[in-house]
């Protein structure tokens, strides 16, 4: 009966420690994806407080658990403060701080689970382990923690930077990447073009075939376009059926030629149930004094003109509202156009 009671009590404590560990990871994922769950944060605070107030009676002969619990509480306070800072200032720096603190919190909460599991086992039976076996277990444990830490970090970075549906980069990553390229351009001027593409009449696809088929079309399109860009370029989903491509070392001529190439590839592809679809594309080139907003607005305006001029075509905005309209064939663009 003593052993049964002990195992039951210990299982409750280990479960609560596991809830802290999982909840911290979950709250971090939600926060980085723009979902604010203050109730979840409050639950974590409550459970940690219950431990500190000794609501859960724990066997802690050398105050080892108390030490780790105090360290976890300090880390969690720093992490929750970083989350509230990120809500008002969602920069990549604040995002990195959250990821770093969440990794530390996960390791410390995992240590608590592991230590109490060992403590519980020692209460039931004294295990006579040799120094050699303890060393092997320690090395193995450190290796496992390293693998788990790397997995947690990679998972968080994926959730922050990638689109759940298509698996390509999301708008957040696109904005940060484009900003870095503009900053690089300001230091070392080079060629860069931006292409924004949109599926023509995609609403008809969803209305006719359903949103499940629409999702398949989005995934297939992302895969098709991604397989036809260079490793130095990036493809991101920036809206429902809207995608952006950043082309490095690529001037406006090359950007337009690339857009036409992608347009033709898509128009000749047979998509699931739907068959053939078309896309419209807007193209522009990075200029001096550009910001992420100005270059994006030019490409978006060119996309609007492509839609207005009949869809299934590529259009270019050079600078300051100067639209260069092209038939769907490969032609060159005059450089040094007046702004």
C-alpha atoms as one frame of an Amber mdcrd trajectory, in Angstrom:
protein
   0.000   0.000   0.000   2.875   2.377   0.819   4.461   1.753  -2.572   1.119
   2.185  -4.365   0.412   5.441  -2.535   3.940   6.693  -3.200   3.794   5.877
  -6.921   0.383   7.572  -7.233   1.575  10.754  -5.499   4.808  10.827  -7.452
   2.953  10.284 -10.743   0.795  13.349 -10.008   3.872  15.485  -9.354   5.676
  14.212 -12.467   2.512  14.895 -14.492   2.365  18.482 -13.204   6.032  18.991
 -14.057   5.340  17.590 -17.518   2.438  20.022 -17.925   4.787  22.921 -17.127
   7.283  21.655 -19.700   4.679  21.196 -22.459   2.790  24.401 -21.669   5.927
  26.529 -21.890   6.689  25.131 -25.335   3.060  25.552 -26.435   2.799  29.146
 -25.204   6.041  30.003 -27.015   4.770  28.533 -30.294   1.483  30.434 -30.017
   3.176  33.732 -29.140   5.591  33.542 -32.092   2.643  32.860 -34.395   0.788
  35.937 -33.131  -1.699  34.014 -30.938  -1.890  35.465 -27.424  -3.071  32.947
 -24.820  -2.926  34.724 -21.454  -4.957  31.893 -19.876  -2.224  29.375 -20.717
   0.430  31.729 -19.294  -1.677  32.106 -16.135  -1.959  28.315 -15.746   1.834
  27.996 -15.900   2.202  30.682 -13.235  -0.331  28.898 -11.011   1.344  25.476
 -11.218   4.815  26.903 -10.529   3.396  28.880  -7.594   1.753  25.733  -6.182
   5.104  23.979  -6.172   6.803  26.932  -4.494   4.078  27.006  -1.819   4.613
  23.262  -1.250   1.106  22.320  -2.350   2.658  19.277  -3.939   4.672  17.491
  -1.255   7.970  16.426  -2.715  10.849  14.378  -1.340  13.817  16.706  -1.698
  16.560  15.633   0.715  19.293  17.879  -0.722  17.021  20.728  -1.929  17.940
  19.757  -5.505  14.397  20.064  -6.801  13.937  23.429  -5.091  17.091  24.730
  -6.780  15.948  23.642 -10.249  12.420  24.900  -9.606  13.762  28.334  -8.614
  15.902  28.432 -11.764  12.890  27.444 -13.884  10.720  30.130 -12.264  13.354
  32.794 -12.986  13.638  31.647 -16.601   9.848  31.567 -17.029   9.505  35.118
 -15.653  12.115  36.321 -18.170  10.389  34.388 -20.981   6.908  35.739 -20.203
   8.328  39.293 -20.064   9.977  38.692 -23.460   6.625  37.495 -24.836   4.871
  40.703 -23.765   7.723  42.738 -25.279   7.376  40.789 -28.565   3.656  41.584
 -28.717   4.376  45.311 -28.968   7.652  44.998 -30.892   7.722  41.775 -32.998
  11.283  42.069 -34.298  13.635  39.230 -35.229  15.816  40.156 -32.226  12.913
  39.791 -29.784  11.892  36.571 -31.541  15.414  35.169 -31.043  15.288  36.103
 -27.345  12.013  34.182 -26.940  13.429  31.124 -28.716  16.608  31.186 -26.598
  14.710  31.555 -23.308  12.163  28.881 -24.280  14.987  26.435 -24.976  16.484
  27.144 -21.543  13.065  26.823 -19.866  12.435  23.529 -21.653  15.783  22.097
 -20.527  15.236  23.181 -16.910  11.678  21.845 -16.787  12.872  18.622 -18.385
  15.586  18.387 -15.722  12.879  18.638 -13.047  10.914  15.779 -14.611  14.031
  13.636 -14.932  15.288  14.343 -11.407  11.941  13.606  -9.777  11.600  10.393
 -11.767  14.964   9.348 -10.368  13.934  10.465  -6.866  10.746   8.450  -7.075
  12.608   5.356  -8.213  15.077   5.705  -5.348  12.239   5.780  -2.828  10.822
   2.502  -4.093  14.075   0.644  -4.508  17.735   1.418  -3.900  19.610   0.910
  -7.100  23.296   0.042  -6.812  24.782   1.485 -10.018  28.491   1.393 -10.675
  30.442   4.577 -11.417  30.947   3.366 -14.973  27.218   2.944 -15.595  26.452
   6.328 -14.085  29.005   7.912 -16.397  27.496   6.163 -19.435  23.989   7.243
 -18.379  25.150  10.814 -17.847  26.786  10.976 -21.290  23.728   9.394 -22.883
  21.418  11.797 -21.042  23.421  14.826 -22.172  23.319  13.552 -25.757  19.549
  13.043 -25.604  19.036  16.537 -24.163  21.166  17.965 -26.975  19.056  16.181
 -29.591  15.813  17.299 -27.964  17.067  20.879 -27.627  18.014  20.935 -31.309
  14.627  19.472 -32.241  12.775  22.095 -30.167  14.821  24.908 -31.702  14.327
  23.626 -35.256  10.601  23.153 -34.646  10.163  26.673 -33.280  12.142  28.205
 -36.143  10.014  26.258 -38.652   6.775  27.451 -37.054   8.003  31.043 -37.096
   9.422  31.142 -40.644   7.402  28.691 -42.739   3.843  28.528 -44.028   1.927
  25.612 -42.487   0.012  24.718 -45.654   2.616  24.941 -48.424   5.850  24.406
 -46.482   7.524  27.430 -48.104   8.545  30.652 -46.363   5.786  32.804 -44.832
   5.196  36.554 -44.997   7.093  37.211 -41.767  10.250  35.606 -43.143   9.751
  37.362 -46.504   9.582  40.796 -44.852  12.712  40.158 -42.768  14.635  38.704
 -45.718  13.700  41.589 -48.020  14.737  44.107 -45.346  18.147  42.428 -44.994
  18.639  42.462 -48.772  17.791  46.190 -48.898  20.258  46.891 -46.085  22.896
  44.885 -47.976  22.064  46.816 -51.164  22.572  50.130 -49.361  26.089  49.033
 -48.360  27.046  47.155 -51.531  24.733  48.088 -54.461  23.718  45.084 -56.557
  20.814  43.897 -58.678  17.629  42.532 -57.092  14.139  42.022 -58.483  10.841
  41.269 -56.776   8.046  39.253 -58.380   4.562  38.974 -56.894   2.191  36.436
 -58.411  -1.447  35.643 -57.816  -3.675  32.796 -59.028  -6.298  34.057 -61.488
  -9.915  33.566 -60.370  -8.903  31.367 -57.444 -12.223  32.066 -55.722 -13.933
  30.154 -58.533 -11.729  27.150 -57.769 -12.756  27.175 -54.088 -16.435  27.756
 -54.938 -16.515  25.020 -57.593 -14.264  22.311 -56.142 -14.153  23.182 -52.447
 -11.456  24.550 -50.173  -9.772  21.140 -49.821  -9.008  21.113 -53.534  -8.021
  24.782 -53.306  -5.470  23.904 -50.630  -4.035  21.165 -52.856  -3.710  23.655
 -55.716  -1.805  26.076 -53.445   0.575  23.324 -52.319   1.134  22.062 -55.865
   1.739  25.588 -57.170   4.258  26.309 -54.402   6.089  23.069 -55.186   6.058
  23.780 -58.938   7.386  27.341 -58.621   9.916  26.415 -55.931  11.399  23.743
 -58.193  12.004  26.352 -60.920  13.880  29.010 -58.942  17.565  29.189 -58.100
  18.955  28.237 -54.707  19.862  31.890 -54.169  16.220  33.008 -54.602  13.376
  32.630 -52.103   9.679  31.884 -52.551   7.175  32.919 -49.883   3.421  32.735
 -49.458   2.367  36.244 -48.447  -1.422  35.939 -48.705  -4.213  33.494 -49.467
  -3.292  32.775 -53.094  -0.524  35.363 -53.381   3.180  34.512 -53.519   6.371
  36.568 -53.652   9.756  35.703 -55.163  12.941  37.605 -54.353  15.472  37.270
 -57.189  19.034  38.140 -56.186  21.598  39.349 -58.752  18.741  39.864 -61.194
  17.841  43.102 -63.026  14.436  44.079 -64.379  15.032  42.359 -67.734  15.915
  39.072 -66.094  13.057  39.517 -63.635  10.508  39.892 -66.416  11.955  36.932
 -68.348  11.768  34.822 -65.193   8.166  35.884 -64.558   7.188  34.861 -68.088
   8.965  31.541 -67.681   7.023  30.789 -64.476   3.764  31.965 -66.062   4.188
  29.576 -68.997   5.192  26.645 -66.775   2.105  27.130 -64.594  -0.285  27.570
 -67.534   0.902  24.271 -69.071   0.692  22.273 -65.836  -2.267  20.017 -65.028
  -3.431  20.575 -61.467  -5.424  18.177 -59.276  -9.070  17.972 -60.486  -8.957
  21.529 -61.820  -6.673  20.929 -64.801  -5.010  24.103 -66.041  -4.921  27.404
 -64.169  -3.249  30.735 -64.922  -1.378  33.278 -62.842  -0.718  37.006 -63.105
   2.602  38.515 -62.106   3.965  41.926 -61.138   7.695  42.670 -61.437   9.913
  45.477 -60.190  13.568  46.108 -59.378  15.204  47.420 -56.225  16.287  51.085
 -56.447  18.243  53.453 -54.249  16.267  54.738 -51.226  13.782  51.887 -51.545
  12.122  50.437 -48.440  10.285  47.145 -48.093   7.032  49.070 -48.526   8.012
  50.988 -51.680   9.386  48.014 -53.603   6.449  45.837 -52.519   3.911  48.489
 -53.558   5.481  48.757 -57.032   5.350  45.000 -57.589   1.806  44.844 -56.194
   0.721  47.700 -58.463   2.219  45.910 -61.474   0.264  42.796 -60.443  -2.911
  44.887 -60.314  -2.245  46.142 -63.855  -1.710  42.548 -65.031  -5.108  41.619
 -63.586  -6.702  44.698 -65.111  -5.202  43.982 -68.560  -6.778  40.540 -68.800
  -4.837  38.253 -66.407  -2.412  35.471 -67.392   0.325  38.030 -68.053   3.331
  39.750 -66.501   3.598  43.507 -65.987   6.403  45.756 -64.773   6.510  48.914
 -62.709   9.895  50.582 -63.129   9.749  53.430 -60.612   7.408  56.020 -59.150
   4.301  54.752 -60.904   5.933  54.352 -64.342   4.302  51.194 -65.758   5.953
  49.266 -68.556   3.306  47.077 -70.184   4.422  44.110 -72.243   2.771  41.597
 -74.531   3.430  38.060 -73.411   6.700  37.590 -75.267  10.367  38.037 -74.484
  11.458  41.639 -75.079  14.076  43.919 -73.567  13.388  46.964 -71.414  15.100
  50.303 -71.917  17.259  51.235 -68.981  17.612  54.636 -67.281  13.969  55.494
 -67.743  12.921  58.842 -66.285  11.406  58.601 -62.835
